[in-house]
Amino acid sequence: MNASQKLVIGGRILASRLTATPRPFFVQYSLLNACNAACAYCNSPNRQDHPLTLAEHRRVLHEFARLGAVRIKFLGGEPLLCPDIEELVEDVRRLGMRSAMVTNGFLIPEKLATVRRLDEVVISLDGDEAAHDRQRGHGTWKRVMRAVELCARERLDFFLSAVVTRQSAGDIDWLLTTARRFGVMVNFQVPQFNEEMYGQNARNWMPPPDEIRSILAKIIAAKKAGAPVLFTARSYERTLNWPDFVLERTERPGQRSPCTAGRYFLQMEPNGDIYPCVLHVGRFQPMNAVRDGVEIAWRHAQHHSCFDCYNTWLNENRAIFALQPEVLANFWRNYLRPKVVEG
């Protein structure tokens, strides 16, 4: 993202906040649940798929652009499995929005022409070969590293995303070293418990609370020391200070949520259901972008009673749209590809 693009996006967010006019700026856009990996803590491949047609996708994307969306992030499952992915990436660009994708990387070499057209690529990498393969399947690390090396050679704007479990907690330093070597940032996250999205086995991979706090303290210290950690120490400190990791979020039924989820960013499932965020899937009665219309479904998603959660990424997003200075400064710095790449 260049400086002029960030100024435009920042100006739109500021205007929206000053006028108290919500806009669905960041859209987490799930294309399908199917996946060519079998990650131990993910339930996505076991969920039914009712994907939209290309014509339905195009209508939905046009409506998001009309409502003010600035970034569409394609998710799965594995979004590169979507047969219409090339057309959808081009549609996002044609509509003037930024196109992003979260991928396991397996198909990047054969889908490179499409990946080159993305503005941002997030590649899942949990640690060294032993740690990654334990969590995501034998032989997957080599495939991911080929994708990472290819994206680096192509000088694409990409990031790494690591799920830190009791099995991979010792790989934080390896991931930071790898991120430095390729000149990119890394996002660390602990497993979530939403059984619809992550499955019952996710709890088995969660480190014990004291270890979680040690992990988070290490990530915070690394960030403050200048390590290539994508999100702010502030957001990781919110996770660190969460009182009970068995409870992933707090609700206050009947009260209006202070969270910006639903109003300024949202989650859309493969069938078009729109949720405030991923933690609401299976726990919130959504409306549908195709059946009910994008604007109606998005406005419905604003009416939830979730007050807080320990998800670092969601708290970072929440703080961006709350205009928190430290988070805005971090967003400005880190969404430009670093210039120096170590050999």
ABEGO torsion letter per residue (X at the ends): XBAAAAAAAAAAAAAAAAAGBBBBABBBBBABABBABBBAABAAAABBBBBBBAAAAAAAAAAAAAAGBABBBBBOEBAAABAAAAAAAAAAAAAGBBBBBBBAGAAAAAAAAAAAABABBBBBBAEBAAAAAAAAEBGAAAAAAAAAAAAAAAGBBBBBBBBBBAAAAAAAAAAAAAAAAAGBBBBBBBBBABAAAAEAAAAAABBBAAAAAAAAAAAAAAAAAGBBBABBAAAAAAAAABABAABABBBBBGBBBABABGAABBBBBAAGBBBABAAABGABBBBBAAAAEAAAAAAAAABBABABBABAAAAAAAAAAAGBAAAAAAAAAAABBBABBBX
